[in-house]
Amino acid sequence: MQRRESEEPARFGDLDDLDQNDPEVRAFAEHRARMDRPNSEATVEGMLRGVDEFAQSANRTGGHRRLAAVAVVVLILFGVLFTVWNAVAYMLGVFFG
């Protein structure tokens, strides 16, 4: 299921007296909503937000960009599996070797 930015409610705040159907006002309100979000990558929430934004943008794209996003995810998963495999092999070698 895809979620698009236009379906997300824009935060108008003190812009309530402006025309909410105007694309420029809507874009400015969405920009302000993005600016108000904390973007600290040093927290778990910040890291998960980055993963969510990547997944949402990958779902919206198509063609070669979607293929590139899938390739990035596959490479990350391959790196994690390779690292876990090496760690398990090392531990088994230490304990039973």
Salt bridges, closest charged atoms under 4 A:
GLU5 OE2 - ARG60 NH2 3.89
GLU8 OE2 - ARG3 NE 3.20
ASP14 OD1 - ARG32 NH1 2.87
ASP36 OD2 - ARG11 NH2 2.05
ASP52 OD2 - ARG3 NH2 3.53
GLU53 OE2 - ARG37 NH1 3.22
